[in-house]
Every structure is written in C-alpha cells, then in structure tokens.
Amino acid sequence: MHQKTSLNWTDAAKMVTAAKAEAVKNNWLVSIAIVDEAGYIIHLERMDGAVLQSPDIATRKARTAALARKATKSLEETIKDRPVMLVFPDRLPIQGGLPIMHENQCLGGIGVSGVMSHQDEQVAAAGIAAL
C-alpha cells in the first residue's frame, strides 16, 4: 500500500501565520489560501482591509499551483507563447501561487492576493518556508 504525506489544518495554520507575518512586516493587506493536492481549501484568511475579491483570487492561485504542480508565475510566462493554456478550467495563471512540495510530491498549494503579484509570491514563499 502506498503511503503519502499530506497537509493538515495545523500545517496550513502555521503557513498562514508565517505568511501573515511577512505581509505585516511589509505593511501589505492580503488574503492567504492553502489548498490540498486536489485544490480543495484547507485554510483561508483575509486580513482586515484586504481587497474584497482577494480571497477568491488567492484560492484560485493556490488551486492552480497545486493542480499544475508549479508556480503560477511559470504558467503566466507560458501563456505568452501558448495562449491556448488560458482555456484550462480552474486555472489562474497569475504570479502569487506556489505548490507545496515534499520529497518530490505535491501536497497542495498556497496562494496570496492583495498586492503586486511578485509581492504576493514573496508572502506565499514565507508561508512555505515555515514548513
């Protein structure tokens, strides 16, 4: 029987706490989403004052990163040469989503929305670093 490491709510909360600390340090108001490997939400938090649509965008970035098993920035770059990639369902190829990897296995994704896309990714990376 194959056994696989998986994320739980405690892992997700730890990541959100670290990501929020990075956002607060930079005075950024964001939403942070953590999803499992199938793209289903484990933890979602919207900081007070974050843009109203940011929870949805953060969730879509996290889902995209988890399902594609790569950073959403790489998908954003791919679309420049292959715009047909835009028709894939449930993808948001905008920087700010990162896959959560462990021993070459994707456990899920983290997505951030609320500031510039490269800043969103900086916050997401801080969350992953907490694991």
C-alpha positions in Angstrom: 0.0 0.0 0.0 1.3 3.4 -1.0 1.6 6.0 1.8 1.8 9.7 1.2 2.5 12.7 3.4 -0.4 15.2 3.4 -1.2 18.6 4.8 -3.4 19.1 7.7 -5.0 22.2 9.2 -2.2 22.7 11.7 0.3 22.8 8.9 -1.8 25.2 7.0 -2.3 27.5 10.0 1.5 27.5 10.6 2.0 28.6 7.0 -0.7 31.3 7.2 0.8 32.7 10.4 4.2 33.0 8.7 2.8 34.4 5.5 0.8 37.0 7.5 3.9 38.0 9.4 5.7 38.7 6.1 2.7 40.7 4.9 2.5 42.7 8.2 6.3 43.3 8.1 5.8 45.0 4.7 2.5 46.7 5.6 0.6 44.7 3.0 -3.1 43.7 3.3 -3.6 40.3 1.7 -5.6 37.1 1.6 -3.9 33.8 2.0 -5.2 30.5 0.9 -3.9 27.0 1.5 -5.3 24.1 -0.5 -4.7 20.3 -0.6 -3.2 18.4 -3.5 -6.6 18.3 -5.2 -7.1 22.1 -4.9 -9.6 22.0 -2.0 -9.4 24.6 0.6 -7.8 23.8 4.0 -7.3 27.3 5.3 -8.3 30.8 4.1 -7.7 34.1 5.8 -8.4 37.6 4.7 -6.6 40.3 6.6 -8.6 43.3 7.7 -8.7 45.8 4.9 -7.6 43.4 2.1 -9.3 43.9 -1.2 -12.8 42.2 -1.3 -12.1 39.8 -4.1 -8.7 38.8 -2.8 -9.9 35.6 -1.0 -11.2 34.2 -4.3 -8.1 35.2 -6.2 -5.8 33.7 -3.5 -7.8 30.5 -3.6 -7.6 30.2 -7.3 -3.9 30.9 -7.3 -3.3 28.2 -4.7 -5.5 25.7 -6.6 -3.7 26.4 -9.8 -0.3 25.9 -8.2 -1.4 22.6 -6.6 -3.0 21.2 -9.7 -0.2 22.3 -12.1 2.4 21.4 -9.5 4.3 24.5 -10.4 4.4 28.2 -9.5 1.7 30.2 -11.1 4.4 32.6 -12.4 5.7 29.9 -14.7 2.2 29.4 -16.1 1.9 33.2 -16.6 5.1 33.0 -18.6 3.9 30.0 -20.6 0.7 31.8 -21.7 2.8 34.4 -23.6 3.9 31.8 -26.0 0.8 29.5 -25.7 -2.3 31.5 -25.1 -4.4 28.3 -25.5 -3.3 27.5 -21.9 -5.9 30.0 -20.8 -8.8 27.6 -21.7 -7.7 25.1 -19.0 -10.5 25.0 -16.4 -10.0 26.4 -12.9 -6.6 28.0 -13.7 -5.5 31.4 -12.7 -2.0 31.9 -14.2 -1.0 35.0 -12.3 2.1 35.1 -10.1 1.4 34.6 -6.4 0.7 30.9 -6.2 3.2 28.2 -5.2 3.0 24.4 -4.9 3.8 22.9 -1.6 6.3 20.2 -2.3 7.8 17.5 -0.1 10.1 14.8 -1.3 9.1 15.5 -4.9 5.4 15.1 -4.1 2.9 17.9 -4.3 1.0 18.3 -1.0 -1.0 21.3 -2.1 -0.7 25.0 -2.9 -0.5 28.4 -1.3 -1.9 31.4 -2.9 -1.8 35.1 -1.9 -3.6 38.1 -3.3 -3.8 41.7 -2.4 -0.6 43.5 -3.5 1.6 43.3 -6.6 1.9 39.8 -7.9 5.7 39.5 -7.1 4.8 40.7 -3.5 2.0 38.1 -3.3 4.6 35.4 -4.2 7.0 36.8 -1.6 4.3 36.3 1.1 3.5 32.8 -0.2 7.2 31.8 -0.1 7.3 32.9 3.5 4.4 30.6 4.3 6.1 27.7 2.6 9.4 28.4 4.5 7.5 27.9 7.8 7.0 24.2 6.9 
